[in-house]
Amino acid sequence: MAVRWTVGALRAWVVFTLIWLSVAGWINYGPQPPGPWDLFSDLPFPRTESACREAAAKDAAVVVRKCIENARIQSWHDGERMAWTVAPPIILLVVGLLVGWVAAGFRSSTET
């Protein structure tokens, strides 16, 4: 009985990817209470300049410049979290394909 390495490796990658995406989604996108390390925990959570201006109109304690800076920082962190969620499974797939390609180069021409 021949071992089907490519099918097994692909199935292992699918399982790893599903587990990775589930855990990363749970960690990154679940409710995150603000802590003492969060410098902007007292600010509202708008993502646009107009939303910051509206929040400043409603609450005098909101500084528009800090709110906009916070929105940019949060958007950057969202991009980083998305990259760390998606990139490792893709990198693992590419590395696996490259290793398989290199290993196939060592087979003799009579093997199928």
Helices and strands as residue ranges (DSSP letters): H 5-29, H 49-58, H 64-104
